[in-house]
Amino acid sequence: MNATGDRGETEREPPRPAVTKRPAPCKQLAPLPPQAPPPSKTQHHPPPPPPPPPAAASPPQQKHQQQPQQETQQPTDPASPTVATTPEPVSLGGEAKTALSKTADAEPEYEVREGRSPRGRVGSRTLGFEPIPSTPPHHPQTRATLTPSGPWLCSPPQDGRGFGIGELVWGKLRGFSWWPGRIVSWYMTGRSRAADGTRWVMWFGDGKFSVVSGERHAPTARPPSLTPPFGRPPQVAGTRAGKAFKACPSTDETETSKSVDLQNKQMVEWAMTGFLPSGPKGLEPPEGISLATSSPQTRRFHTRILIYLSSLYACSEICISCGSLNISIQHPLFAGGMCQGCKNCFLECAYQYDDDGYQSYCTICCGGREVLMCGNNNCCRCFCVECVDLLVGPGAAAAAIQEDPWSCYTCSQTSDLGLLQRRADWPCRLQHFFANNHDQDFEPPKLYAPVMVEKRQPIRVLSLFDGIATGLLVLRELGIEVERYVASEVCEDSITVGIVRHQGRIMYVGDVRNVTRRHILEWGPFDLVIGGSPCNDLSIVNPARKGLFEGTGRLFFEFYRLLHEARPKEGDNRPFFWLFENVVAMGVSDKRDISRFLECNPVMIDAKDVSAAHRARYFWGNLPGMNRPLSAMCNDKLELQDCLEHGRTAKFGKVRTITTRSNSIKQGKDQHFPVYMNEKEDILWCTEMERIFGFPVHYTDVSNMSRLARQRLLGRSWSVPVIRHLFAPLKDYFACV
């Protein structure tokens, strides 16, 4: 089986074994922060603080002062949207330096021993730290718990509360994982001095600063669960042998190294004297206590095997993902059950894909650090080594690595899969799994009887986050007469496409946040309200996502507000429909909140059934027949080859989800281009991407837009066949051309 490329590297690496190690999933307990590497031997002395009236510095002095800051500034991740620039300290003349020497004596700073920014290499992929938006120091929502990552040779601060300048710490900000930072001096930030008991922290990756209270100190050496491995055994051994060890009194000023050295010295003396008073036999455990024969992880691994074997004839009674007996639903792909926690993780991760186009986590348990990737071009599933060895049989993962290409357990035709039994109807079960996974029950939406032909009127549409006017295009293709189409859009390129392709039929109203009730009454009434708010801060693929209540996620509430304003008043029984779309790979809590506001559960529709690309999306609405099976039309292009220009050959049957990123066109774990032309690999042309989405050829070819600009427009748009499937029942309610 072929190898996967390095996730964090920009250059192609030679093939490696088909074992890919991934970070642990969100449902598992987060590991402890990694220990930072030892500090370098080079000492960097911070520059002196600026005087109240700074003198003009000469160019040589400024050049000399820029060098220390460049050494302390951390490298910025290429994906970081913003970089905070550290202000330069003002150069001082000889007199100013002399005047400040007394101040430095009164308020001494400490030598800084810098550590390197940690980056974790896991398996054949490099896991880089993504930048996170840092909150301004004075922001009331800044909450960070600092944890020192190890012993650093830094002088303690004057207030005696720990965290000396130059010390590497780990901060836990709400909504994000542990993040590394370094304690810095106040004048390095170019801002005011931190209050007593607080520290300035420079976060790695983006170089931004925050003020964190020292009272939120959570040292890793204090909790009993994090004591050194030799801390607990001496106490147990001494208790068994009747020997007590003296310990240093535990206070905030007590150094851990002194306590450990004292215990080690007492242990050595005790061993040299023959383990008095009971001798070596006194160290043995009491009778009736069995010794551990394996590590906890191995024991848990064997426990899962025993649980499954004991339930072999009732495998639906256990969770094949974690071994739990608290079953809430059956696994959609394989024989076995799923607990509520694994179900939530499956809902979030089943349609989460990495840059190589494969699933981020295991198909069975939605976890795993080492995963095996299917070698079939049109399959994107992964299986972790633990699940394969557990369910298929010991050594099955090693045998799969030797196969090239390796067919996964959803593609393989063999029936000898050990305890892993694929369901014959897994495609239908997977669709029903996402259609019936709702934890909330709502009243069914109001149903409208079809309107008599002679009473049908043209439709009036309010489109929020309109994009490139996919809704109007589909309505015109269906032959529905459109009286008014009001669109809210802020992207100039999208507006240009709508104006040119629909010849002024669209009334653009600008930012959705500026639309008020007065505007709705003036432009309305509306028969159809559609929209799909940006998914950047909702998709779990984005490590810096802010969720539904921050960033662009809040725009959902603009849709909810205007939907409420556009609804018919009480007593008005005219047909009124609405549709809201967003990404499937969102958090369970975000999906639950959206459903609670819209008072209905979503329907999951994947465009792969009616087009040549995968594109799974959630749709909320009251359109008739939203749950009906998705069927392709005779004119739909279901294969990539049907979408290509003459003389070009498709390497794949379908492509993965096309997004606004240019590398989303590359396919497979080896990042191949999807097309052959003149015996060379080639990318998809814009006209071919338009066919994949169902748009007319050259639909986005306006205003001399570049290929990347046109791909960004298509990556944010809807799939035309899917919207046609949803809008088709509207022909029974509105006039047709």
Secondary structure, 3 states (H helix, E strand, C coil): CCCCCCCCCCCCCCCCCCEEECCCCCCCCCCCCCCCCCCCCCCECCCCCCCCCCCCCCHHHHHHHHHHHHHHCCCCCCCCCCCCCCCCCCCCCHHHHHHHHHHHHHCCCCCECCCCCCCEEECCEEECCCCCCCCCCCCCCCCEEEEECCCCCCCCCCCCCCCCCCCEEEEEECCCCEEEEEEECHHHHCCCCCCCCEEEEEECCCCCEEEEEHHHECCCCCCHHHCCCCCHHHHHHHHHHCCCCCCCCCCCCCCHHHHHHHHHHHHHHHHHCCCCCCCHHHHCCCCCCCCCCCCHHHHHHHHHHHHHHHCHHHHHHCECCCCCCCCCEECCCECCEECHHHHHHHHHHCCCECCCCCECCCCCCCCCCEEEECCCCCCCCEEEHHHHHHHHCCCHHHHHHHCCCCCCCCCCCCCCCCCCCECCCHHHHHHHHHHCCCCCCCCCCCCCCCCCHHHCECEEEEEECCCCCHHHHHHHHHCECEEEEEEECCCHHHHHHHHHHHCCCEEECCCHHHCCHHHHHHHCCCCEEEECCCCCCCECCCCCCCCCCCHHHHHHHHHHHHHHHHCCCCCCCCCCEEEEEEECCECHHHHHHHHHHHCCCCEEEEHHHCCCECCEEEEEECCCCCCCCCCCCCCCCCCHHHHCCCCCEECCCCECCCCCCHHHHCECCCCECCEEECCEEECCCHHHHHHHHCCCCCCCCCCCCCHHHHHHHHHCCCCHHHHHHHHHHHHHCECEC
